Amino acid sequence: MALPRCGFLSQYTQHHLLVFLLTFLSYALLHASRKTFSNVKVSITAQWTPSIQNASLPILAPGQVWNENQLFPDPQGATLFLGALDTIFLFSYAVGLFISGIIGDRLNLRYVLSCGLCCSAAVEFVFGTLTEWFHFYNVYFYCSLWGLNGLLQSTCWPCVVAVMGNWFGKAGRGFIFGMWSACASVGNILGAFLASCVLKYGYEYAFLVTSSVQFAGGVVVFFGLLSSPEELGLQDPAEGEGASGRDEDSRRPLIGDGEEVDDGIDYSIQGEEPNKKPAPIGFFQAFCLPGVLSYSLAYACLKLVNYSFFFWLPFYLSVNYGWKETEADQLSIWYDVGGIIGGTVLGLISDVLQKRAPVLAVSLILAMGSLIGYSNSPNNQPVNAVLMAITGFFIGGPSNMISSAISADLGRQEVLQGSQEALATVTGIVDGTGSVGAAAGQYLVSLIESKLNWMCVFYFFIVMTGGSLIFISPLIVNEVRAMLQERRSQVHRL
C-alpha cells in the first residue's frame, strides 16, 4: 500500500491557501460566538436569579431588578433553562442544516456563507448585549432569538465544507481537512480568550466583542472568498487527479470495502455537457448514498458528547471544583487543543491506511477510557488539563473527521459520476443528524446533573460513545476485510 507523499502539496496555489484561511476563519469566528454563551453561563445564572441565592457571588444588579424581572427563583431553574436554550439552538440548527445544504448546492456558496455570518452576529448582539443594556429579561424572547440564531448559523458549515471540497481533492484529504477542521477548536479557544478578557465588565460585553468580530469576518468572506476553482478558470481537483493517473478512483470515499456498490438507485447525472454545471443531487437521493446513514447516526451520538463538553465544560469546572469562572474558561481551552491535534493526527493516519472507519474505531474505544479517567480527575488544574486534552484528542478528533473529511468523501463518491453538487447536501445531512442528537443531549445533560450528579453524566457520555462505535461497525468490518484482502494479494504477488 503506497503511502501518501507530501508532493501533493505542490499542486496548491495561493488561491488554495486563501480559500483555506477564509473558510477556516469564518467558522472559527462562528464557534467563538457560540463559545461565549457557554463561557458566561455562571454570570448569566447569577444575573437571572435573586442575589440572596448567590451569596458567594458578587451582586451584579440592583435589588429592584429582581422585583421587576422575576426570571427564576433559584440557580437550578436558570441552569435548566440554559440547557433548554442549548437544545433549542441545536434543534433549530439541525433543521436548518438539512435546508442549508440544499440551498448551498443551488446558490452561490459565498453569498449564503457571508449572509449567515452577518445575520447571526446581529442576533447574538441583540440576545446578549441589548437585552442586558435595556434590562429586558423575557424567557420567550430569549428562546425565539436563540432558535433564530441556530437557523442562521446552520448556513455556514455545509458551505465551508463544500467550498473546501471544491478546491481540495481526495489526495491528502484526511491530512488537509484534519488541519482545517481545527477551525471549530480554534474558534472555541478564541471565544474563551475574548470572553475571559472582558467578562469582568459584564457578560454583555463578551457578546458585544465576539458578535462584532464575527460580523467583520462575514464582510471579509463576502468580498474575498472564491467558491470553486472554476471561477478562476482552474481545473477541478478531482478531474486533475483522474487525469494524472495517480488515483483511478479519486472520487471514491475511504469508506467502502473495495467492491462495486449497486443498490438499484441511479445516482449519476446523465447527458451532461462538458462545460455545463452538473445538476444538484436531491435530498433523499443524497440520504441513500452508501455510508451516509451510518456516519450520520454515529455522528449524532458523538456530537452529543463533543457539544456537551463544548456547552457545559466551563460550567462543570466552576460548579464541581469551585474554580473562578475566568479560570474555568481558560482551562477549558485544553479540550480544544486535544481536538485540534486529534483531528490532524487521525486524518493523517487515515490517509496512510487509506481507510477511515478503523481509525475511528480505535479512537472511540480509547475515548471511552479517557472519559472514565477524566470523570475521576482530582481537584488539580494541571492534572485536569492533561486529562482534558487527552479526552479532546479521542472525542474531538473523530468528531472533526466525520464532519469534514468523511463528509467530503461521502459527497464526492464514484456513484455520483461527477456531480459536485452533493457536497453541501450530504454535509448538511451528516451534520444535521448529528445536531439532532446533540440537541437532545444538552437538555438531558442538565436534567441528569440536576436529578443525579455529574458522574452519571459521564456514564451517559460513555454509552453514547459506544453507540457511535456500533453504528459504524458494518463499515469497520468491511474496511478491515478489504485491508486484509489487499495484504493477501500483495503476499501472493511476492
Buried (B, 14 or more C-beta within 10 A) or exposed (E): EEEBEEEBEEBBEEBBEBBBBBBBBBBBBBBBBBBBBBBBBBBBBBBBBBBEBBEEBEEBBEEEBBEEBEBBEEBBBBBBBBBBBBBBBBBBBBBBBBBBBBBBBEBBBBBBBBBBBBBBBBBBBBBBBEBBEEEEBEEEEBBBBBBBBBBBBBBBBBBBBBBBBBBBBBBBBBBBBBBBBBBBBBBBBBBBBBBBBBBEEBBBBBBBBBBBBBBBBBEBBBEBBBBBBBEEEBEBBBBBBBEEEBBEEBBBBBBBBEEEBEEEEEBEBEEBEEEEEBEBBBBEBBBBBBBBBBBBBBBBBBBBBBBBBBBBBBBBBBBBBEBEBBBBBBBBBBBBBBBBBBBBBBBBBBBBBBBBBBBBBBBBEBBBBBBEEBBEBEEEBEEBBBBBBBBBBBBBBBBBBBBBBBBBBBBBBBBBBBBBBBBBBBBBBBBBBBBBBBBBBBBBBBBBBEEEEBEEBBBBBBEBBBBBBEBBBEBBBBBBEBBEEBEEEEEEEE
